[in-house]
Amino acid sequence: MKQSSRIFDLLVGLGLLGISGLGLLYFLINERFEWIPEFALELARDPQILKRPKAEKCSECHKNIFEAWKESRHSISWTSETFIEASENRSKEKCLPCHIPQSVQGEKPEPRMDLRDEGIYCVSCHFIDNKMNGPYDLLAPPHPTYRNPDYVRSGFCGSCHQKTFKEWKATKVEDTCQDCHMPRKKGRLTQKKGLNLLHKKRWVGDHRFLHGKITEKDVILETGWEEKFFSLSLKNNTIPHFVPTADNGDPRLYLYIQFFNDEEEEVDSAKEIIAPQQETALPYNKKINFRYRLFDPVSKAVVELKYQPAWSKDKQPVFSKAVTR
């Protein structure tokens, strides 16, 4: 009986010791990793990571981020048909720095010579000075890390999206690029067994780099009738940069107006192209006015707005509204 009691006490003791050890390890990894000797960290390092590997290598630990990035336009910045066509089979040198950046650090990057099919990938944005940079100060045994506050600032995205960054800056809106295009949710930065349990959950940005959908809440329509004229205004109500916006791409809003008489017959129509490359994009929180002369009796106008992203031939409906006189 005494022997059984001793075995039980021993097992309990070992269990408590194990739990204490895990607790200490959790504390060290998340709160005091600087206490861990450098030689111990070197044993866990993966030398391949500091050789600028493909994104798939990073997926061994950061599976969720990798899967999200694969859905993004960044992952196909070099291979997309739209880019190949617009850059005349990748011959326009001005396009290269931001479609195959060597290192993104707040200024226009240099183009890289290798792994071009990776597009804008993990190493482009996170590998600086032989460390993986990011918004958190944390321990990542396979590689050195560095907390860089630029990762939550719009200026980082402005390295390539320079025109859009200037538009955003002029609005004085506090929400950053990351707030809208990389919305965060609580999760683990790594999914590798062991590390995924020892790392505490943090706010992780969406690496799909969401484009967002333009709706009638974003673009406000106002209309008015005069004896011989129909007028309308469009206001970018919610998006703190021009709509559409692009440095070199050609996204467009198409505005269609159809005019009908009392018999519901179409008697006239008009069309406007609203695009950054034509310098007609909608600035933030400012009305843009249009006025049309009416040559026939008109009792109704149908106003339709559609959006075409730079990489698509499809036009997405924003709104369609009938306005009677």
Order of alpha helices (4+ residues) and beta strands (2+ residues): alpha-alpha-alpha-alpha-alpha-alpha-alpha-beta-beta-beta-alpha-alpha-alpha-beta-alpha-beta-beta-beta-beta-beta-beta-beta-beta
